[in-house]
Amino acid sequence: MSDLVLDSLNKGVLTLAFNRPDRLNAWTDEMGRRYFDLLEEADRDPAVRVIVVTGAGRGFCAGADFAALHSIQDGTYDGETDKRPTTFPITIRKPIIAAVNGACAGLGMVHALVCDLVFTAEDAKWTTAFARRGLIAEYGLAWILPRIAGHAVAMDLLLSGRTFTGAEAAALGLARRAVPGERLMQETLAYAWDLARHSSPTSMAVIKRQVWGDWSRTLEESRDDAVREMLQSFARPDFAEGVSSFVERRAPDFPPLPS
């Protein structure tokens, strides 16, 4: 079922597209397994430096597929649960950028926010949706939202389940940038290509681990870990190349992450 998530590689950037456009890319177990498999493959592939995730058609991901929800309700659900958690993308060493092109609801919103950066179409429709379906803040969203946007915003979005635009998502801090829909992939890929060309893959991997991991650490723990990481970075070829390329006023030639 590889057609559930499309993949293409260009200039070090792997683009993954959820591909159930007739259902606004509503989430299924099969689609999730394929998505996570592709992330694992990208993590091992030295040719991939940055990953962009988007949706085919008019939606990013409209949440869990209603057929699965109905089967859970009537007790006939027999899907196999993937052992990899919904937060699995944060364990991938390479930056993952969500390009939210349309409907981003419930579980789809979770999958956008566990990416490292989010770009969104201004008119994309966002919603947590859970409270309006008789559900709760699922898959760690009650932990992620307050840390990204603050307590009051998290309470508003989770309790009301209201729909809001990509423009508001950016204003609330959920997305780094909101752009007209027709320019979304152009701007997202331009940013991703810049990372792939100018940023050390090893540095990005360590920074990603620091940012996600330090949310549960004290300032002192974060500081001490950063000192250890800094000392290790001095011995890497990335540091020598970063300094040389700056002095010589040229683009760097950083080595890929080992597979």
C-alpha positions as CSV (number, residue, x, y, z in Angstrom):
1,M,0.0,0.0,0.0
2,S,2.9,2.3,-0.8
3,D,0.5,4.7,-2.6
4,L,-0.9,5.8,0.8
5,V,2.2,8.0,1.2
6,L,4.0,9.4,-1.8
7,D,7.8,10.2,-1.6
8,S,10.2,12.1,-3.8
9,L,13.8,13.3,-3.2
10,N,15.3,16.5,-4.6
11,K,18.5,18.3,-3.5
12,G,18.7,16.5,-0.2
13,V,15.1,17.1,0.7
14,L,12.6,14.2,0.9
15,T,9.0,15.1,0.4
16,L,6.4,12.8,1.8
17,A,2.7,13.3,0.9
18,F,-0.2,11.6,2.6
19,N,-2.2,10.3,-0.3
20,R,-5.9,9.8,0.4
21,P,-7.1,13.0,-1.2
22,D,-10.7,11.7,-1.5
23,R,-10.8,11.5,2.3
24,L,-8.7,14.6,3.0
25,N,-5.9,12.2,3.9
26,A,-7.8,10.9,7.0
27,W,-5.5,8.7,9.0
28,T,-5.5,4.9,8.8
29,D,-3.3,2.4,10.5
30,E,-1.9,1.4,7.1
31,M,-1.1,4.9,6.2
32,G,0.6,5.5,9.6
33,R,2.8,2.4,9.2
34,R,3.9,3.4,5.8
35,Y,4.6,7.0,6.9
36,F,6.7,5.8,9.9
37,D,8.5,3.2,7.7
38,L,9.5,6.0,5.2
39,L,10.7,8.2,8.1
40,E,12.9,5.3,9.3
41,E,14.3,4.8,5.8
42,A,15.0,8.5,5.5
43,D,16.8,8.5,8.8
44,R,19.1,5.8,7.4
45,D,19.6,7.3,4.0
46,P,22.7,9.6,3.9
47,A,21.2,11.3,0.8
48,V,18.3,12.7,2.8
49,R,19.1,15.8,4.9
50,V,15.6,17.3,5.5
51,I,12.1,15.9,5.3
52,V,9.0,17.8,4.3
53,V,5.5,16.3,5.1
54,T,2.4,17.5,3.3
55,G,-0.9,16.2,2.0
56,A,-2.2,15.4,-1.5
57,G,-5.2,17.4,-2.7
58,R,-7.1,19.8,-0.4
59,G,-6.1,18.5,3.0
60,F,-3.1,17.9,5.2
61,C,-4.8,15.3,7.4
62,A,-8.4,15.5,8.5
63,G,-7.9,13.3,11.6
64,A,-8.7,9.7,12.1
65,D,-10.7,8.0,9.4
66,F,-14.3,7.8,10.4
67,A,-14.6,4.2,9.4
68,A,-12.1,3.4,12.1
69,L,-13.9,5.6,14.7
70,H,-17.2,3.8,13.9
71,S,-15.6,0.4,14.3
72,I,-14.2,1.4,17.7
73,Q,-17.6,2.6,18.7
74,D,-19.4,-0.6,17.8
75,G,-16.6,-2.9,19.0
76,T,-15.6,-4.3,15.6
77,Y,-12.2,-2.5,15.2
78,D,-9.5,-5.1,14.4
79,G,-6.7,-2.8,13.3
80,E,-3.1,-3.6,14.3
81,T,-1.6,-1.0,16.5
82,D,1.9,0.2,15.4
83,K,4.3,-0.1,18.3
84,R,5.9,3.2,17.3
85,P,4.1,6.1,19.1
86,T,2.5,9.1,17.5
87,T,5.5,11.1,18.7
88,F,7.8,8.9,16.7
89,P,8.9,11.7,14.3
90,I,10.7,13.5,17.1
91,T,13.1,10.5,17.3
92,I,14.1,10.9,13.7
93,R,17.5,12.6,13.5
94,K,16.7,14.8,10.6
95,P,14.6,18.0,10.6
96,I,10.9,17.3,9.6
97,I,8.9,20.3,8.3
98,A,5.1,20.0,8.0
99,A,3.6,21.9,5.1
100,V,-0.1,22.2,6.1
101,N,-1.9,22.7,2.9
102,G,-5.5,22.2,4.0
103,A,-7.6,20.5,6.6
104,C,-5.5,19.8,9.7
105,A,-7.8,18.3,12.4
106,G,-7.5,16.1,15.5
107,L,-4.9,13.5,14.9
108,G,-3.8,15.4,11.8
109,M,-3.0,18.4,14.0
110,V,-1.0,16.1,16.3
111,H,1.1,14.9,13.4
112,A,1.7,18.5,12.3
113,L,2.9,19.6,15.7
114,V,5.3,16.7,16.3
115,C,7.2,17.9,13.3
116,D,10.1,20.2,14.0
117,L,8.7,23.2,12.1
118,V,5.3,24.0,10.5
119,F,4.6,26.1,7.5
120,T,0.9,26.5,6.7
121,A,-1.4,27.9,4.0
122,E,-3.1,31.0,5.3
123,D,-6.6,29.6,4.6
124,A,-5.9,26.0,5.9
125,K,-8.5,24.9,8.4
126,W,-7.1,23.8,11.8
127,T,-9.0,22.3,14.7
128,T,-8.3,20.0,17.7
129,A,-11.9,18.7,17.2
130,F,-11.7,16.2,20.1
131,A,-14.1,17.9,22.5
132,R,-16.7,18.1,19.7
133,R,-16.4,14.3,19.1
134,G,-16.8,13.3,22.8
135,L,-13.0,12.6,23.0
136,I,-10.1,14.0,25.0
137,A,-6.8,15.7,24.1
138,E,-5.2,12.7,22.4
139,Y,-1.7,11.5,21.8
140,G,0.2,14.0,23.9
141,L,-1.5,17.1,22.5
142,A,-2.3,18.3,26.1
143,W,1.5,18.3,26.7
144,I,2.6,19.8,23.4
145,L,0.1,22.6,22.9
146,P,0.8,24.5,26.2
147,R,4.5,24.4,25.6
148,I,4.1,25.7,22.0
149,A,1.4,28.3,22.5
150,G,0.8,28.7,26.3
151,H,-1.8,27.5,28.8
152,A,-4.6,29.8,27.8
153,V,-4.3,29.2,24.1
154,A,-4.1,25.4,24.7
155,M,-7.3,25.5,26.8
156,D,-9.1,27.5,24.2
157,L,-8.3,25.3,21.3
158,L,-8.8,22.0,23.2
159,L,-12.0,22.9,25.1
160,S,-13.8,24.7,22.3
161,G,-12.6,22.4,19.4
162,R,-13.2,25.5,17.2
163,T,-11.9,25.8,13.7
164,F,-9.3,28.4,13.0
165,T,-7.2,29.4,10.0
166,G,-3.6,28.8,9.2
167,A,-3.0,32.6,9.6
168,E,-4.2,32.3,13.2
169,A,-2.2,29.2,13.7
170,A,0.9,31.2,12.8
171,A,-0.1,34.1,15.0
172,L,-0.6,31.7,18.0
173,G,2.9,30.2,17.4
174,L,1.7,26.8,16.1
175,A,3.3,27.5,12.7
176,R,6.5,29.3,11.8
177,R,5.0,30.9,8.7
178,A,1.6,31.3,7.0
179,V,1.6,32.0,3.3
180,P,-0.9,32.0,0.4
181,G,-1.7,28.4,-0.4
182,E,-0.3,28.6,-3.9
183,R,3.1,29.5,-2.5
184,L,3.2,27.0,0.4
185,M,5.3,24.2,-1.2
186,Q,7.6,26.7,-2.9
187,E,8.4,28.5,0.3
188,T,8.6,25.4,2.4
189,L,11.0,23.7,0.0
190,A,13.1,26.8,-0.4
191,Y,13.6,26.8,3.4
192,A,14.3,23.0,3.5
193,W,16.8,23.3,0.6
194,D,18.6,26.1,2.5
195,L,18.9,23.8,5.5
196,A,20.1,20.9,3.4
197,R,22.7,23.1,1.7
198,H,24.1,25.2,4.5
199,S,23.5,23.4,7.9
200,S,25.5,20.5,9.2
201,P,23.4,17.3,9.4
202,T,25.1,16.3,12.6
203,S,24.5,19.7,14.2
204,M,20.9,19.6,13.2
205,A,20.5,16.1,14.7
206,V,22.0,17.2,18.0
207,I,20.0,20.4,18.1
208,K,16.8,18.5,17.4
209,R,17.6,16.1,20.2
210,Q,18.4,19.0,22.5
211,V,15.3,21.0,21.8
212,W,12.8,18.1,22.2
213,G,14.7,16.5,25.1
214,D,15.3,19.7,27.1
215,W,11.6,20.3,27.6
216,S,11.7,17.9,30.5
217,R,15.0,19.0,31.9
218,T,16.1,21.7,34.3
219,L,18.1,24.7,33.1
220,E,21.2,23.3,34.8
221,E,20.8,19.9,33.2
222,S,20.3,21.5,29.8
223,R,23.4,23.8,30.2
224,D,25.6,20.9,31.4
225,D,24.5,18.7,28.5
226,A,25.1,21.5,26.0
227,V,28.7,21.9,27.3
228,R,29.3,18.2,26.7
229,E,27.8,18.4,23.2
230,M,29.9,21.5,22.4
231,L,33.1,19.8,23.4
232,Q,32.3,16.8,21.2
233,S,31.4,19.1,18.3
234,F,34.9,20.6,18.4
235,A,36.4,17.2,17.3
236,R,34.0,16.7,14.4
237,P,34.9,17.4,10.8
238,D,31.7,19.5,10.6
239,F,33.3,22.1,12.9
240,A,36.5,22.4,10.8
241,E,34.4,22.6,7.6
242,G,32.0,25.2,9.1
243,V,34.9,27.4,10.0
244,S,36.8,26.9,6.7
245,S,33.8,27.6,4.6
246,F,33.0,30.8,6.5
247,V,36.6,32.1,6.2
248,E,36.8,31.1,2.5
249,R,33.3,32.6,1.8
250,R,31.9,29.5,0.2
251,A,29.1,27.1,0.8
252,P,30.0,24.3,3.2
253,D,30.4,20.7,2.3
254,F,29.3,18.9,5.4
255,P,29.4,15.1,5.6
256,P,26.1,13.3,5.8
257,L,24.8,11.5,8.9
258,P,26.0,7.9,9.1
259,S,23.4,5.4,8.2
